[in-house]
Amino acid sequence: AALAAAGAAGAPPPAARAAECLGRACTPRSALVTGCNSGIGLAAARRLAAGGHSVVLACRTREKAAAAAEAVARAVPEAVARLTPVECDLASLESVRRCAEAAGGRPLDLLCLNAGAQFTGRPEPPRTADGFELTVGANHLGHFLLAHLLVPALVAGGRARVVVTASEVHDPASAGGAVGPPATLGDLRGLERAAARAAAGESPEFDMVDGGLWDGEKAYKDSKLCNVLFARELQRRIAAAGGGDAVTANAFGPGLITETEFFENNPSQSRAAVALFALAADSVLHVTETADGGGGCLEYMALASELEGRGGLYYNNTLEGLPLRPRHAFVEDPGSDESRSAAEAARLWELSARLVGVPAALPPLAPPDA
């Protein structure tokens, strides 16, 4: 109610704060954050709003987006007029297109592709409205389409950033990635077959990107690998299309965060196992990160001055001082060997474009001062 009243009043956004935002002069920026109704996304939206920035809160339903905006407004009352809730169901290409249309009419400085879901323990693969396996369909393909549609708005903003929330589980050599089935996209056979079916006018169904049998845990890890590959390839293609360094794209892993609604889609027995694991990880091993800490990682990727003009990177919220004095360290990381495959990144991009119905090539781009 407070949000609606302030919006109707048309109050102008406040002037930039005198303080600096993570080393960058705090000039007000315009941001779109997906999945900001809870967890990392909500924390990041709150941090950005407190820094004087405008935030489009993109959530699966209009109701969730409005609730998120209200939550941020309660925490940061002066930000009310700078909050815009929009529906963006990443499991529906139609909804993603509507979101892009609503947000793409003006320059955009920060596109934070944060939403994510996993379905470990499900006996059958869940599907998006368009027939994709839901984990990769929402975590990767929905974000891929949204970013593709908003690239012109990002270039128009100048010195814009795309930030993709990935995870260390994309890397089989990491602590999280080494548990259970490892992430790998193989030869992308699952997406190849789905793209062929789509071209033939059939449902573009796939169970796994690599064409294997359904495994919810691996599907999530694969989606995070897709996130890192996508960020690297987006960076390369923007530069190749003439965007110069007008837009940079990077991915990051926020660490192990259990205090979110992230596991709500899992069966009850899986949620019970997660709760037990979370208790041990937090209270015994002390290796978890808070949602606000994860939001701080996203904020850093969006605003840190040392990342100005740098793209195609992966940062990870890792742990040092194990096992006796664990402490978080947010550092640049090479990512997995597979995540650095330029050929795989390019092929993933091409297949993703075919599946969501956009050209693989970005439109010719030119920075505002070109």
Sequence and secondary structure as in RCSB ss.txt:
>XXXX:A:sequence
AALAAAGAAGAPPPAARAAECLGRACTPRSALVTGCNSGIGLAAARRLAAGGHSVVLACRTREKAAAAAEAVARA
VPEAVARLTPVECDLASLESVRRCAEAAGGRPLDLLCLNAGAQFTGRPEPPRTADGFELTVGANHLGHFLLAHLL
VPALVAGGRARVVVTASEVHDPASAGGAVGPPATLGDLRGLERAAARAAAGESPEFDMVDGGLWDGEKAYKDSKL
CNVLFARELQRRIAAAGGGDAVTANAFGPGLITETEFFENNPSQSRAAVALFALAADSVLHVTETADGGGGCLEY
MALASELEGRGGLYYNNTLEGLPLRPRHAFVEDPGSDESRSAAEAARLWELSARLVGVPAALPPLAPPDA
>XXXX:A:secstr
 HHHHHHHHT       SSEETTEE    EEEEES SSHHHHHHHHHHHHTT EEEEEESSHHHHHHHHHHHHHH
 GGGGGGEEEEE  TT HHHHHHHHHHHTTS  SEEEE      TT SS  B TTSSBHHHIIIIIIHHHHHHHH
HHHHHHHSSEEEEEE  GGG TTSTTTTSSS    TT HHHHHHHHHHHTTS    S TTS    HHHHHHHHHH
HHHHHHHHHHHHHIIIIITTSEEEEEEE     SSSTTTTS HHHHHHHHHHHHIIIIIS     HHHHHHHHHH
HHH GGGTT  S EEEEEEESTTTS EEEEEE    TGGG HHHHHHHHHHHHHHHT  SS      TT 
